[in-house]
Amino acid sequence: MSDQLRLTLRPLAESDEAFYVALYSDELTMRFVAAPLSPSAALASFRAAIRRRCRHIAALEGQPRVLLSADRRGAWLEIGLMLLPAHWGHRLATRAFALWLSEPPIASAPLLIRTAEENVAMRKLAERHGFARADSAESLARYVRLPV
């Protein structure tokens, strides 16, 4: 996939329903997150995300490709991303993550990423973007980044 194609960020919208449901019901996509949701449960999750306004989309040529999340965890903003397997290996996650990290309020918040130890791609992405591994009593790897 060409780096020349324009990746844009925007809030999650009603038009993203099918993309969101596909993400949350895909077994391979969800393997490091939780059990895949049924389509009806994924739709309920989508409706809640629309109301909470805590999800963004990185779109390529107008089509949703990456879901970015931000949830308040005390003083931290926990962030994450998801994309369907068909879009893996095209640097979309890297590009979307870099773009998103420069946006307010993400750029000015203390950030937290929690991911499965086995999720090597997310761990490498965090490290490439200045996140440091932090001690954790959880079963998940924990990465933090303070505002720059």
C-alpha positions in Angstrom: 0.0 0.0 0.0 1.4 3.3 -1.0 2.4 5.9 1.7 1.1 8.5 -0.7 -2.5 7.5 0.1 -4.0 10.0 2.5 -4.9 8.8 6.0 -7.3 11.0 7.9 -8.7 11.0 11.4 -12.3 11.6 12.4 -14.7 10.7 15.2 -16.5 7.4 15.0 -19.8 8.0 13.0 -23.0 6.1 12.3 -21.6 5.2 8.9 -18.9 3.1 10.6 -21.4 0.6 12.1 -20.5 -2.3 9.7 -16.7 -1.7 10.2 -17.0 -1.6 14.0 -19.2 -4.7 14.1 -16.8 -6.5 11.8 -13.8 -5.6 14.1 -15.5 -6.7 17.3 -16.9 -9.9 15.9 -13.7 -11.1 14.2 -11.9 -13.8 16.1 -8.4 -13.0 14.8 -8.7 -9.3 15.4 -10.0 -9.9 19.0 -7.5 -12.6 20.0 -5.5 -10.1 22.2 -8.5 -8.1 23.4 -11.3 -10.4 24.6 -13.6 -13.0 23.2 -15.2 -11.9 19.9 -18.6 -10.4 20.3 -21.8 -11.6 18.6 -23.0 -9.2 15.9 -25.8 -8.0 18.3 -23.4 -7.5 21.2 -21.0 -5.7 18.8 -23.8 -3.4 17.7 -24.7 -2.6 21.3 -21.0 -1.8 21.9 -21.0 0.5 18.8 -24.1 2.4 20.1 -22.4 2.9 23.5 -19.1 4.1 21.8 -21.1 6.6 19.7 -22.7 8.0 22.8 -19.5 8.2 24.8 -17.5 9.8 21.9 -14.3 7.9 22.9 -13.5 6.3 19.5 -11.9 7.6 16.4 -11.5 6.3 12.9 -8.4 6.5 10.7 -9.8 6.4 7.2 -7.9 5.7 4.0 -9.4 7.3 0.9 -12.6 7.8 3.0 -12.9 4.2 4.0 -12.5 3.2 7.7 -9.3 1.2 8.3 -8.2 1.6 11.9 -10.3 2.1 15.1 -8.6 4.1 17.8 -9.8 4.2 21.4 -9.2 6.5 24.4 -10.7 5.7 27.8 -10.0 7.6 31.0 -8.3 5.4 33.7 -7.8 7.7 36.7 -5.0 10.2 35.7 -4.2 8.2 32.6 -5.7 8.0 29.2 -5.7 4.4 28.1 -5.4 4.1 24.3 -5.5 1.3 21.8 -6.2 0.5 18.2 -7.7 -2.3 16.1 -7.7 -3.1 12.4 -9.0 -6.1 10.4 -6.5 -8.7 9.3 -7.0 -7.7 5.6 -5.2 -4.4 6.5 -2.3 -5.8 8.5 1.2 -5.4 7.1 0.5 -2.1 5.3 1.8 0.3 8.0 -1.7 1.6 8.6 -1.5 1.1 12.3 1.8 2.8 12.5 0.7 5.8 10.4 -2.7 6.1 12.2 -1.0 5.8 15.7 1.5 8.5 14.8 -1.1 10.8 13.5 -3.4 10.3 16.5 -0.7 10.8 19.0 -0.2 14.4 17.7 -3.9 15.3 18.2 -5.3 17.0 21.3 -6.2 15.7 23.9 -4.0 12.7 23.2 -0.8 14.7 22.7 -1.1 16.4 26.1 -2.2 13.5 28.2 -0.3 10.9 30.2 -0.9 7.8 28.1 -1.3 4.1 29.0 -1.4 1.0 26.8 -2.2 -2.4 28.2 -1.7 -5.3 25.8 -1.2 -9.1 25.9 2.5 -10.1 26.2 1.9 -12.1 23.0 0.9 -9.0 21.1 4.3 -8.3 19.7 3.0 -5.8 17.1 1.4 -3.6 19.7 4.4 -3.8 22.0 6.7 -2.7 19.2 4.4 0.0 18.1 4.3 1.4 21.7 8.1 1.3 22.0 8.6 3.0 18.6 6.4 5.9 19.7 8.2 6.6 23.0 6.2 4.5 25.4 8.2 2.8 28.2 7.5 -0.6 29.7 6.1 -0.2 33.2 5.9 -2.7 36.0 2.5 -4.3 36.3 0.9 -6.7 38.6 -1.6 -7.4 35.8 -1.3 -10.3 33.3 -1.0 -7.6 30.6 2.1 -5.7 29.5 1.8 -2.1 30.5 3.4 0.8 28.6 3.3 4.5 29.6 4.2 7.8 28.0 4.1 11.2 29.7 3.2 14.3 27.8 6.0 15.9 25.8 
